[in-house]
Amino acid sequence: MRVSDGLVELKGAIVDERQRKAAIVAAEKVAGVGQVKDRLLLRTDPFSVMVS
């Protein structure tokens, strides 16, 4: 996650769409956040994902 001037950028891999929704909702609830950019990648096999 990166934050700059009220913009939160979510990056990484998720294995379930519920994780995407939870991450977005959590980011939106943070004071000062005006926009959330979703760059999360959905992967069906969590063992095949490497996140740097």
N, CA, C and O atoms as a Tripos MOL2 file, in Angstrom:
@<TRIPOS>MOLECULE
protein
  208   207    52     0     0
PROTEIN
NO_CHARGES

@<TRIPOS>ATOM
      1 N           0.8550   -1.1710    0.0000 N.3       1 MET1
      2 CA          0.0000    0.0000    0.0000 C.3       1 MET1
      3 C           0.8920    1.2210    0.0000 C.2       1 MET1
      4 O           1.9190    1.2580    0.6780 O.2       1 MET1
      5 N           0.4910    2.2210   -0.7670 N.am      2 ARG2
      6 CA          1.2020    3.4900   -0.8010 C.3       2 ARG2
      7 C           0.1710    4.6040   -0.6170 C.2       2 ARG2
      8 O          -0.9290    4.5390   -1.1660 O.2       2 ARG2
      9 N           0.5340    5.6210    0.1540 N.am      3 VAL3
     10 CA         -0.3670    6.7450    0.4040 C.3       3 VAL3
     11 C           0.3340    8.0380    0.0420 C.2       3 VAL3
     12 O           1.4790    8.2660    0.4320 O.2       3 VAL3
     13 N          -0.3670    8.8930   -0.7130 N.am      4 SER4
     14 CA          0.1910   10.1830   -1.0970 C.3       4 SER4
     15 C          -0.9360   11.1670   -1.3430 C.2       4 SER4
     16 O          -1.7930   10.9300   -2.1950 O.2       4 SER4
     17 N          -0.9430   12.2640   -0.6110 N.am      5 ASP5
     18 CA         -1.9340   13.3310   -0.7960 C.3       5 ASP5
     19 C          -3.3720   12.8270   -0.8300 C.2       5 ASP5
     20 O          -4.1570   13.2390   -1.6840 O.2       5 ASP5
     21 N          -3.7170   11.9410    0.0910 N.am      6 GLY6
     22 CA         -5.0870   11.4560    0.1820 C.3       6 GLY6
     23 C          -5.4190   10.3170   -0.7560 C.2       6 GLY6
     24 O          -6.5390    9.8070   -0.7350 O.2       6 GLY6
     25 N          -4.4600    9.9050   -1.5840 N.am      7 LEU7
     26 CA         -4.6640    8.7870   -2.5050 C.3       7 LEU7
     27 C          -3.9760    7.5520   -1.9410 C.2       7 LEU7
     28 O          -2.7810    7.5740   -1.6480 O.2       7 LEU7
     29 N          -4.7420    6.4760   -1.7920 N.am      8 VAL8
     30 CA         -4.1970    5.1970   -1.3440 C.3       8 VAL8
     31 C          -4.1410    4.2760   -2.5500 C.2       8 VAL8
     32 O          -5.1310    4.1110   -3.2630 O.2       8 VAL8
     33 N          -2.9800    3.6790   -2.7730 N.am      9 GLU9
     34 CA         -2.8150    2.7310   -3.8720 C.3       9 GLU9
     35 C          -2.5910    1.3480   -3.2720 C.2       9 GLU9
     36 O          -1.5930    1.1030   -2.5940 O.2       9 GLU9
     37 N          -3.5440    0.4420   -3.5350 N.am     10 LEU10
     38 CA         -3.4520   -0.9190   -3.0320 C.3      10 LEU10
     39 C          -2.7720   -1.7900   -4.0780 C.2      10 LEU10
     40 O          -3.2070   -1.8440   -5.2280 O.2      10 LEU10
     41 N          -1.7010   -2.4720   -3.6760 N.am     11 LYS11
     42 CA         -0.9650   -3.3500   -4.5850 C.3      11 LYS11
     43 C          -0.7570   -4.6920   -3.9030 C.2      11 LYS11
     44 O          -0.6750   -4.7700   -2.6780 O.2      11 LYS11
     45 N          -0.6740   -5.7320   -4.6950 N.am     12 GLY12
     46 CA         -0.4010   -7.0510   -4.1590 C.3      12 GLY12
     47 C          -1.3180   -8.0810   -4.7720 C.2      12 GLY12
     48 O          -2.0470   -7.8040   -5.7240 O.2      12 GLY12
     49 N          -1.2700   -9.2710   -4.2130 N.am     13 ALA13
     50 CA         -2.0790  -10.3750   -4.7170 C.3      13 ALA13
     51 C          -3.0920  -10.7920   -3.6640 C.2      13 ALA13
     52 O          -2.8130  -10.7830   -2.4650 O.2      13 ALA13
     53 N          -4.2740  -11.1560   -4.1410 N.am     14 ILE14
     54 CA         -5.3400  -11.6630   -3.2800 C.3      14 ILE14
     55 C          -5.8050  -12.9970   -3.8500 C.2      14 ILE14
     56 O          -5.6210  -13.2630   -5.0380 O.2      14 ILE14
     57 N          -6.4020  -13.8280   -3.0170 N.am     15 VAL15
     58 CA         -6.8880  -15.1270   -3.4870 C.3      15 VAL15
     59 C          -8.4130  -15.2180   -3.4450 C.2      15 VAL15
     60 O          -8.9930  -16.2570   -3.7590 O.2      15 VAL15
     61 N          -9.0580  -14.1040   -3.0500 N.am     16 ASP16
     62 CA        -10.5070  -14.0960   -2.9170 C.3      16 ASP16
     63 C         -10.9950  -12.6620   -3.0950 C.2      16 ASP16
     64 O         -10.3850  -11.7280   -2.5740 O.2      16 ASP16
     65 N         -12.0800  -12.4870   -3.8210 N.am     17 GLU17
     66 CA        -12.6200  -11.1390   -4.0470 C.3      17 GLU17
     67 C         -13.0620  -10.4680   -2.7540 C.2      17 GLU17
     68 O         -13.1230   -9.2410   -2.6870 O.2      17 GLU17
     69 N         -13.3730  -11.2570   -1.7250 N.am     18 ARG18
     70 CA        -13.7430  -10.6590   -0.4360 C.3      18 ARG18
     71 C         -12.5780   -9.8910    0.1670 C.2      18 ARG18
     72 O         -12.7820   -8.9040    0.8740 O.2      18 ARG18
     73 N         -11.3630  -10.3360   -0.1070 N.am     19 GLN19
     74 CA        -10.1760   -9.6350    0.3710 C.3      19 GLN19
     75 C         -10.0630   -8.2620   -0.2840 C.2      19 GLN19
     76 O          -9.6850   -7.2900    0.3700 O.2      19 GLN19
     77 N         -10.3870   -8.1790   -1.5680 N.am     20 ARG20
     78 CA        -10.3550   -6.8920   -2.2830 C.3      20 ARG20
     79 C         -11.3250   -5.9070   -1.6360 C.2      20 ARG20
     80 O         -10.9720   -4.7700   -1.3240 O.2      20 ARG20
     81 N         -12.5540   -6.3740   -1.4440 N.am     21 LYS21
     82 CA        -13.5820   -5.5040   -0.8680 C.3      21 LYS21
     83 C         -13.1880   -5.0430    0.5300 C.2      21 LYS21
     84 O         -13.3650   -3.8730    0.8680 O.2      21 LYS21
     85 N         -12.6550   -5.9550    1.3460 N.am     22 ALA22
     86 CA        -12.2480   -5.6130    2.7110 C.3      22 ALA22
     87 C         -11.1140   -4.5980    2.7080 C.2      22 ALA22
     88 O         -11.1190   -3.6640    3.5100 O.2      22 ALA22
     89 N         -10.1500   -4.7670    1.8240 N.am     23 ALA23
     90 CA         -9.0190   -3.8370    1.7530 C.3      23 ALA23
     91 C          -9.4800   -2.4520    1.3260 C.2      23 ALA23
     92 O          -9.0240   -1.4490    1.8760 O.2      23 ALA23
     93 N         -10.3730   -2.3880    0.3600 N.am     24 ILE24
     94 CA        -10.8770   -1.0930   -0.1230 C.3      24 ILE24
     95 C         -11.6760   -0.3950    0.9670 C.2      24 ILE24
     96 O         -11.4870    0.7970    1.2070 O.2      24 ILE24
     97 N         -12.5610   -1.1210    1.6240 N.am     25 VAL25
     98 CA        -13.3810   -0.5390    2.6950 C.3      25 VAL25
     99 C         -12.4920   -0.0310    3.8260 C.2      25 VAL25
    100 O         -12.7050    1.0660    4.3430 O.2      25 VAL25
    101 N         -11.4990   -0.8290    4.2070 N.am     26 ALA26
    102 CA        -10.5950   -0.4170    5.2860 C.3      26 ALA26
    103 C          -9.8350    0.8480    4.9110 C.2      26 ALA26
    104 O          -9.6890    1.7470    5.7390 O.2      26 ALA26
    105 N          -9.3520    0.9300    3.6780 N.am     27 ALA27
    106 CA         -8.6070    2.1060    3.2340 C.3      27 ALA27
    107 C          -9.5070    3.3440    3.2040 C.2      27 ALA27
    108 O          -9.0800    4.4320    3.5910 O.2      27 ALA27
    109 N         -10.7400    3.1790    2.7480 N.am     28 GLU28
    110 CA        -11.6650    4.3090    2.6640 C.3      28 GLU28
    111 C         -12.0170    4.8820    4.0330 C.2      28 GLU28
    112 O         -12.3680    6.0570    4.1350 O.2      28 GLU28
    113 N         -11.9290    4.0810    5.0720 N.am     29 LYS29
    114 CA        -12.2890    4.5240    6.4190 C.3      29 LYS29
    115 C         -11.1810    5.3070    7.1190 C.2      29 LYS29
    116 O         -11.4090    5.8820    8.1830 O.2      29 LYS29
    117 N         -10.0020    5.3370    6.5410 N.am     30 VAL30
    118 CA         -8.8800    6.0460    7.1580 C.3      30 VAL30
    119 C          -9.0610    7.5470    6.9530 C.2      30 VAL30
    120 O          -9.3280    8.0010    5.8410 O.2      30 VAL30
    121 N          -8.9150    8.3080    8.0240 N.am     31 ALA31
    122 CA         -9.0680    9.7630    7.9520 C.3      31 ALA31
    123 C          -8.0690   10.3440    6.9470 C.2      31 ALA31
    124 O          -6.8930    9.9810    6.9450 O.2      31 ALA31
    125 N          -8.5500   11.2400    6.1030 N.am     32 GLY32
    126 CA         -7.6980   11.9100    5.1360 C.3      32 GLY32
    127 C          -7.6390   11.2440    3.7740 C.2      32 GLY32
    128 O          -7.1100   11.8210    2.8240 O.2      32 GLY32
    129 N          -8.1760   10.0340    3.6670 N.am     33 VAL33
    130 CA         -8.1640    9.3300    2.3850 C.3      33 VAL33
    131 C          -9.3070    9.8500    1.5250 C.2      33 VAL33
    132 O         -10.4650    9.8490    1.9440 O.2      33 VAL33
    133 N          -8.9710   10.2890    0.3260 N.am     34 GLY34
    134 CA         -9.9840   10.8050   -0.5790 C.3      34 GLY34
    135 C         -10.2490    9.8890   -1.7530 C.2      34 GLY34
    136 O         -11.3170    9.9450   -2.3620 O.2      34 GLY34
    137 N          -9.2710    9.0350   -2.0770 N.am     35 GLN35
    138 CA         -9.4090    8.1510   -3.2350 C.3      35 GLN35
    139 C          -8.6060    6.8810   -2.9840 C.2      35 GLN35
    140 O          -7.5260    6.9150   -2.3940 O.2      35 GLN35
    141 N          -9.1610    5.7490   -3.4500 N.am     36 VAL36
    142 CA         -8.4760    4.4680   -3.3520 C.3      36 VAL36
    143 C          -8.3040    3.9120   -4.7500 C.2      36 VAL36
    144 O          -9.2770    3.7400   -5.4840 O.2      36 VAL36
    145 N          -7.0660    3.6320   -5.1150 N.am     37 LYS37
    146 CA         -6.7600    3.0360   -6.4170 C.3      37 LYS37
    147 C          -6.4900    1.5500   -6.1880 C.2      37 LYS37
    148 O          -5.5830    1.1810   -5.4420 O.2      37 LYS37
    149 N          -7.2850    0.7070   -6.8350 N.am     38 ASP38
    150 CA         -7.2060   -0.7400   -6.6590 C.3      38 ASP38
    151 C          -6.3040   -1.3400   -7.7340 C.2      38 ASP38
    152 O          -6.6640   -1.3730   -8.9100 O.2      38 ASP38
    153 N          -5.1400   -1.8090   -7.3250 N.am     39 ARG39
    154 CA         -4.2200   -2.4990   -8.2230 C.3      39 ARG39
    155 C          -3.9430   -3.9140   -7.7070 C.2      39 ARG39
    156 O          -2.8850   -4.4870   -7.9650 O.2      39 ARG39
    157 N          -4.9110   -4.4600   -6.9780 N.am     40 LEU40
    158 CA         -4.7770   -5.8090   -6.4350 C.3      40 LEU40
    159 C          -5.0050   -6.8350   -7.5430 C.2      40 LEU40
    160 O          -5.8720   -6.6580   -8.3980 O.2      40 LEU40
    161 N          -4.2160   -7.9100   -7.5160 N.am     41 LEU41
    162 CA         -4.3240   -8.9640   -8.5180 C.3      41 LEU41
    163 C          -4.9540  -10.2020   -7.8960 C.2      41 LEU41
    164 O          -4.5180  -10.6610   -6.8400 O.2      41 LEU41
    165 N          -5.9690  -10.7350   -8.5440 N.am     42 LEU42
    166 CA         -6.6360  -11.9370   -8.0690 C.3      42 LEU42
    167 C          -5.8890  -13.1630   -8.5910 C.2      42 LEU42
    168 O          -5.7020  -13.3250   -9.7970 O.2      42 LEU42
    169 N          -5.4700  -14.0160   -7.6710 N.am     43 ARG43
    170 CA         -4.7830  -15.2630   -8.0270 C.3      43 ARG43
    171 C          -5.5410  -16.4150   -7.3910 C.2      43 ARG43
    172 O          -5.8680  -16.3710   -6.2050 O.2      43 ARG43
    173 N          -5.8200  -17.4400   -8.1720 N.am     44 THR44
    174 CA         -6.5780  -18.5690   -7.6410 C.3      44 THR44
    175 C          -5.6820  -19.5630   -6.9070 C.2      44 THR44
    176 O          -6.1670  -20.3470   -6.0920 O.2      44 THR44
    177 N          -4.3810  -19.5390   -7.1890 N.am     45 ASP45
    178 CA         -3.4550  -20.4410   -6.5210 C.3      45 ASP45
    179 C          -2.4760  -19.5960   -5.6930 C.2      45 ASP45
    180 O          -1.5240  -19.0500   -6.2500 O.2      45 ASP45
    181 N          -2.6890  -19.4790   -4.3830 N.am     46 PRO46
    182 CA         -1.8600  -18.5960   -3.5550 C.3      46 PRO46
    183 C          -0.3920  -18.9940   -3.5310 C.2      46 PRO46
    184 O           0.4570  -18.1570   -3.2230 O.2      46 PRO46
    185 N          -0.0630  -20.2440   -3.8470 N.am     47 PHE47
    186 CA          1.3330  -20.6920   -3.8020 C.3      47 PHE47
    187 C           2.1030  -20.3080   -5.0570 C.2      47 PHE47
    188 O           3.3280  -20.4260   -5.0910 O.2      47 PHE47
    189 N           1.3940  -19.8470   -6.0940 N.am     48 SER48
    190 CA          2.0770  -19.4690   -7.3220 C.3      48 SER48
    191 C           2.3660  -17.9770   -7.3870 C.2      48 SER48
    192 O           2.8730  -17.4870   -8.3970 O.2      48 SER48
    193 N           2.0500  -17.2500   -6.3200 N.am     49 VAL49
    194 CA          2.1920  -15.7910   -6.3230 C.3      49 VAL49
    195 C           3.4140  -15.3870   -5.5070 C.2      49 VAL49
    196 O           3.6070  -15.8410   -4.3790 O.2      49 VAL49
    197 N           4.2260  -14.5330   -6.0980 N.am     50 MET50
    198 CA          5.3330  -13.9300   -5.3630 C.3      50 MET50
    199 C           5.1290  -12.4340   -5.4290 C.2      50 MET50
    200 O           5.0270  -11.8730   -6.5200 O.2      50 MET50
    201 N           5.0670  -11.7730   -4.2770 N.am     51 VAL51
    202 CA          4.8460  -10.3330   -4.2190 C.3      51 VAL51
    203 C           6.1070   -9.6900   -3.6860 C.2      51 VAL51
    204 O           6.6320  -10.0820   -2.6440 O.2      51 VAL51
    205 N           6.5870   -8.6970   -4.4140 N.am     52 SER52
    206 CA          7.7890   -8.0100   -3.9470 C.3      52 SER52
    207 C           7.4500   -6.6560   -3.3630 C.2      52 SER52
    208 O           8.3430   -5.9350   -2.9190 O.2      52 SER52
@<TRIPOS>BOND
     1     1     2 1
     2     2     3 1
     3     3     4 2
     4     3     5 am
     5     5     6 1
     6     6     7 1
     7     7     8 2
     8     7     9 am
     9     9    10 1
    10    10    11 1
    11    11    12 2
    12    11    13 am
    13    13    14 1
    14    14    15 1
    15    15    16 2
    16    15    17 am
    17    17    18 1
    18    18    19 1
    19    19    20 2
    20    19    21 am
    21    21    22 1
    22    22    23 1
    23    23    24 2
    24    23    25 am
    25    25    26 1
    26    26    27 1
    27    27    28 2
    28    27    29 am
    29    29    30 1
    30    30    31 1
    31    31    32 2
    32    31    33 am
    33    33    34 1
    34    34    35 1
    35    35    36 2
    36    35    37 am
    37    37    38 1
    38    38    39 1
    39    39    40 2
    40    39    41 am
    41    41    42 1
    42    42    43 1
    43    43    44 2
    44    43    45 am
    45    45    46 1
    46    46    47 1
    47    47    48 2
    48    47    49 am
    49    49    50 1
    50    50    51 1
    51    51    52 2
    52    51    53 am
    53    53    54 1
    54    54    55 1
    55    55    56 2
    56    55    57 am
    57    57    58 1
    58    58    59 1
    59    59    60 2
    60    59    61 am
    61    61    62 1
    62    62    63 1
    63    63    64 2
    64    63    65 am
    65    65    66 1
    66    66    67 1
    67    67    68 2
    68    67    69 am
    69    69    70 1
    70    70    71 1
    71    71    72 2
    72    71    73 am
    73    73    74 1
    74    74    75 1
    75    75    76 2
    76    75    77 am
    77    77    78 1
    78    78    79 1
    79    79    80 2
    80    79    81 am
    81    81    82 1
    82    82    83 1
    83    83    84 2
    84    83    85 am
    85    85    86 1
    86    86    87 1
    87    87    88 2
    88    87    89 am
    89    89    90 1
    90    90    91 1
    91    91    92 2
    92    91    93 am
    93    93    94 1
    94    94    95 1
    95    95    96 2
    96    95    97 am
    97    97    98 1
    98    98    99 1
    99    99   100 2
   100    99   101 am
   101   101   102 1
   102   102   103 1
   103   103   104 2
   104   103   105 am
   105   105   106 1
   106   106   107 1
   107   107   108 2
   108   107   109 am
   109   109   110 1
   110   110   111 1
   111   111   112 2
   112   111   113 am
   113   113   114 1
   114   114   115 1
   115   115   116 2
   116   115   117 am
   117   117   118 1
   118   118   119 1
   119   119   120 2
   120   119   121 am
   121   121   122 1
   122   122   123 1
   123   123   124 2
   124   123   125 am
   125   125   126 1
   126   126   127 1
   127   127   128 2
   128   127   129 am
   129   129   130 1
   130   130   131 1
   131   131   132 2
   132   131   133 am
   133   133   134 1
   134   134   135 1
   135   135   136 2
   136   135   137 am
   137   137   138 1
   138   138   139 1
   139   139   140 2
   140   139   141 am
   141   141   142 1
   142   142   143 1
   143   143   144 2
   144   143   145 am
   145   145   146 1
   146   146   147 1
   147   147   148 2
   148   147   149 am
   149   149   150 1
   150   150   151 1
   151   151   152 2
   152   151   153 am
   153   153   154 1
   154   154   155 1
   155   155   156 2
   156   155   157 am
   157   157   158 1
   158   158   159 1
   159   159   160 2
   160   159   161 am
   161   161   162 1
   162   162   163 1
   163   163   164 2
   164   163   165 am
   165   165   166 1
   166   166   167 1
   167   167   168 2
   168   167   169 am
   169   169   170 1
   170   170   171 1
   171   171   172 2
   172   171   173 am
   173   173   174 1
   174   174   175 1
   175   175   176 2
   176   175   177 am
   177   177   178 1
   178   178   179 1
   179   179   180 2
   180   179   181 am
   181   181   182 1
   182   182   183 1
   183   183   184 2
   184   183   185 am
   185   185   186 1
   186   186   187 1
   187   187   188 2
   188   187   189 am
   189   189   190 1
   190   190   191 1
   191   191   192 2
   192   191   193 am
   193   193   194 1
   194   194   195 1
   195   195   196 2
   196   195   197 am
   197   197   198 1
   198   198   199 1
   199   199   200 2
   200   199   201 am
   201   201   202 1
   202   202   203 1
   203   203   204 2
   204   203   205 am
   205   205   206 1
   206   206   207 1
   207   207   208 2
@<TRIPOS>SUBSTRUCTURE
     1 MET1         2 RESIDUE 1 A MET
     2 ARG2         6 RESIDUE 1 A ARG
     3 VAL3        10 RESIDUE 1 A VAL
     4 SER4        14 RESIDUE 1 A SER
     5 ASP5        18 RESIDUE 1 A ASP
     6 GLY6        22 RESIDUE 1 A GLY
     7 LEU7        26 RESIDUE 1 A LEU
     8 VAL8        30 RESIDUE 1 A VAL
     9 GLU9        34 RESIDUE 1 A GLU
    10 LEU10       38 RESIDUE 1 A LEU
    11 LYS11       42 RESIDUE 1 A LYS
    12 GLY12       46 RESIDUE 1 A GLY
    13 ALA13       50 RESIDUE 1 A ALA
    14 ILE14       54 RESIDUE 1 A ILE
    15 VAL15       58 RESIDUE 1 A VAL
    16 ASP16       62 RESIDUE 1 A ASP
    17 GLU17       66 RESIDUE 1 A GLU
    18 ARG18       70 RESIDUE 1 A ARG
    19 GLN19       74 RESIDUE 1 A GLN
    20 ARG20       78 RESIDUE 1 A ARG
    21 LYS21       82 RESIDUE 1 A LYS
    22 ALA22       86 RESIDUE 1 A ALA
    23 ALA23       90 RESIDUE 1 A ALA
    24 ILE24       94 RESIDUE 1 A ILE
    25 VAL25       98 RESIDUE 1 A VAL
    26 ALA26      102 RESIDUE 1 A ALA
    27 ALA27      106 RESIDUE 1 A ALA
    28 GLU28      110 RESIDUE 1 A GLU
    29 LYS29      114 RESIDUE 1 A LYS
    30 VAL30      118 RESIDUE 1 A VAL
    31 ALA31      122 RESIDUE 1 A ALA
    32 GLY32      126 RESIDUE 1 A GLY
    33 VAL33      130 RESIDUE 1 A VAL
    34 GLY34      134 RESIDUE 1 A GLY
    35 GLN35      138 RESIDUE 1 A GLN
    36 VAL36      142 RESIDUE 1 A VAL
    37 LYS37      146 RESIDUE 1 A LYS
    38 ASP38      150 RESIDUE 1 A ASP
    39 ARG39      154 RESIDUE 1 A ARG
    40 LEU40      158 RESIDUE 1 A LEU
    41 LEU41      162 RESIDUE 1 A LEU
    42 LEU42      166 RESIDUE 1 A LEU
    43 ARG43      170 RESIDUE 1 A ARG
    44 THR44      174 RESIDUE 1 A THR
    45 ASP45      178 RESIDUE 1 A ASP
    46 PRO46      182 RESIDUE 1 A PRO
    47 PHE47      186 RESIDUE 1 A PHE
    48 SER48      190 RESIDUE 1 A SER
    49 VAL49      194 RESIDUE 1 A VAL
    50 MET50      198 RESIDUE 1 A MET
    51 VAL51      202 RESIDUE 1 A VAL
    52 SER52      206 RESIDUE 1 A SER
